[in-house]
Amino acid sequence: MNTSYLTTIRKDLELHIGEKVWLKANRGRRKAMVREGVLESTYPYHFLVRTSDQHSTGCLSISYADLLTQAVELCIGGPEQRLVANFGK
């Protein structure tokens, strides 16, 4: 996998630290996890999203490769705004 794509995604996400994001992770067999959270920080190979819903509070670690392979869709601001989700296309 070309690391320049990962670096580009990371730099784009660094501009949105502290903003609300929506994640949709494909879990197979017609199952998908949808979470709302705040982009907390970025690292060389992954980023963190702080989530809190009525049942639990936690931190999700997502790799940039998951965005490239479209295993995870990321929407910054709201589910209708796909700023980073279609990076792999």
C-alpha positions in Angstrom: 0.0 0.0 0.0 1.4 3.4 -0.9 2.2 5.4 2.2 1.7 8.7 0.4 -2.1 7.9 0.4 -2.0 7.2 4.1 0.0 10.5 4.8 -2.6 12.5 2.7 -5.5 11.0 4.7 -3.7 11.7 8.0 -3.0 15.3 7.0 -6.6 15.8 6.0 -7.9 14.4 9.2 -5.5 16.6 11.3 -7.5 19.6 10.1 -10.6 18.2 11.7 -9.4 17.2 15.1 -12.1 18.0 17.7 -14.9 17.9 15.2 -17.9 15.6 15.2 -17.6 12.5 13.0 -19.8 9.5 12.0 -18.3 6.1 11.4 -19.9 3.2 9.6 -17.9 0.0 9.9 -18.8 -3.1 7.8 -18.9 -6.1 10.1 -19.9 -8.7 7.5 -23.1 -10.6 6.8 -25.2 -7.5 6.5 -24.1 -6.1 9.8 -22.8 -2.6 10.2 -21.7 -0.6 13.2 -22.6 3.1 13.1 -21.2 5.4 15.7 -21.0 9.1 16.3 -18.0 10.6 18.1 -15.3 13.3 18.1 -12.0 12.9 16.2 -9.6 12.9 19.1 -6.1 12.5 17.6 -4.1 11.2 14.7 -1.0 8.9 14.7 1.2 7.7 11.8 -0.9 4.6 11.1 -4.3 5.1 12.9 -6.5 7.7 14.4 -8.8 7.8 17.5 -12.4 8.7 17.8 -14.0 9.3 21.2 -17.5 7.9 21.2 -20.3 8.2 23.8 -23.8 7.0 23.4 -26.6 6.1 25.9 -25.0 2.7 26.6 -21.3 3.3 26.7 -18.4 5.6 26.3 -15.2 4.6 24.6 -12.4 5.2 22.2 -12.2 3.6 18.8 -8.9 3.2 17.0 -9.2 3.1 13.2 -6.4 2.6 10.7 -6.1 4.7 7.6 -5.9 1.5 5.5 -9.5 0.8 6.6 -10.6 4.0 4.9 -8.7 3.2 1.8 -10.2 -0.3 1.6 -13.6 1.1 2.5 -14.0 -1.2 5.4 -14.9 2.0 7.3 -16.8 5.0 6.1 -16.0 8.3 7.7 -18.3 11.4 7.6 -17.1 14.6 9.2 -19.8 16.8 10.6 -22.7 14.6 9.8 -23.8 11.5 7.9 -24.6 13.5 4.7 -21.1 15.0 4.5 -18.6 12.5 3.2 -15.3 14.4 3.2 -13.0 11.4 3.6 -15.2 8.4 3.1 -14.5 7.9 -0.6 -10.8 8.3 -0.5 -10.1 4.8 -1.9 -12.2 5.3 -5.1 
